[in-house]
């Protein structure tokens, strides 16, 4: 028996006009490409391990002990929802510290 689960599929990237929006972009770049979102909300804060050598987050699920070359930083988690109309998919964008870390398809939009 085949069971279909109803959930939003993650997407790696999408287009806003001629601009490609993808993980790693800054929130200001996304807004410049797509315009203001339909909704914006701050979801709270999270602690993330930062690697001083690369100045990047250590990533999801990676436990980093503070010490030489690493430290923990509290970062703001922000959600933007874009509604591009009834013929295009809505997008939920998740930012950590202003950097796009997740793109989720929400189904077709509305006007």
C-alpha positions as a printed Julia matrix, in Angstrom:
111×3 Matrix{Float64}:
  0.0    0.0     0.0
  1.4    3.4    -1.02
  0.93   6.21    1.44
  1.54   9.79    0.37
  2.6   12.2     3.06
  1.52  15.79    2.71
  4.45  18.03    3.48
  6.31  20.94    1.96
  9.31  19.92   -0.12
 12.57  21.77    0.42
 13.93  23.58   -2.61
 17.55  24.45   -3.31
 16.87  27.64   -5.29
 14.22  29.57   -7.21
 13.99  32.57   -9.52
 12.63  36.05   -8.86
 12.42  37.44  -12.38
 15.91  36.96  -13.81
 17.61  36.67  -10.39
 18.46  33.31   -8.82
 17.74  33.07   -5.08
 19.72  30.33   -3.31
 21.07  29.27    0.07
 23.86  31.47    1.39
 22.45  34.77    0.11
 22.03  37.71    2.49
 18.49  38.84    3.34
 19.09  42.23    1.67
 20.09  40.48   -1.59
 16.88  38.43   -1.56
 14.73  41.51   -0.94
 16.55  43.36   -3.74
 15.79  40.44   -6.09
 12.21  39.62   -5.0
 10.87  42.78   -3.37
  9.24  42.97    0.04
  7.76  39.68    1.32
  4.08  39.16    2.11
  5.03  38.49    5.71
  8.1   38.68    7.9
  8.52  37.45   11.46
 11.33  36.89   13.88
 11.16  33.33   15.19
 13.66  33.8    18.0
 17.33  33.2    18.6
 19.6   30.16   18.34
 23.16  29.39   19.37
 25.42  28.43   16.5
 29.06  27.38   16.46
 31.22  29.78   14.46
 34.56  28.75   12.97
 36.89  31.77   13.15
 39.12  30.37   10.41
 36.35  30.44    7.81
 33.97  32.89    9.59
 31.11  30.49    8.81
 28.51  28.61   10.78
 29.6   25.06   11.51
 26.28  23.79   10.2
 23.23  21.93   11.41
 23.72  19.04   13.74
 27.41  19.78   14.3
 28.33  20.1    17.96
 31.2   22.56   18.34
 32.95  23.11   21.66
 34.07  26.7    22.22
 37.84  26.93   22.2
 40.65  27.86   19.87
 39.2   28.78   16.49
 35.57  28.31   17.55
 32.98  30.17   19.57
 29.22  30.16   20.08
 27.14  33.07   18.8
 23.49  33.9    19.38
 21.85  34.62   16.03
 18.4   35.84   15.01
 16.16  33.41   13.09
 13.88  35.21   10.59
 11.14  33.85    8.31
 10.02  35.57    5.1
  6.97  34.38    3.13
  6.7   35.28   -0.56
  3.39  35.01   -2.42
  3.94  35.3    -6.17
  0.29  34.81   -7.13
 -2.06  31.91   -7.9
  0.02  30.48  -10.77
  3.31  30.31   -8.87
  4.49  28.57   -5.71
  4.68  30.49   -2.46
  8.08  30.32   -0.75
  9.05  30.26    2.9
 12.6   31.5     3.42
 14.45  30.93    6.68
 17.4   33.16    7.58
 19.95  32.65   10.35
 21.82  35.82   11.18
 20.65  37.37    7.91
 21.89  34.45    5.76
 19.44  32.28    3.8
 19.65  28.7     5.1
 16.38  27.11    3.94
 13.9   27.49    1.08
 10.55  25.72    1.35
  7.74  25.43   -1.21
  4.33  26.11    0.34
  2.01  25.4    -2.58
  0.35  27.81   -4.97
 -0.19  31.37   -3.89
 -3.21  33.66   -3.91
 -4.03  37.28   -4.65
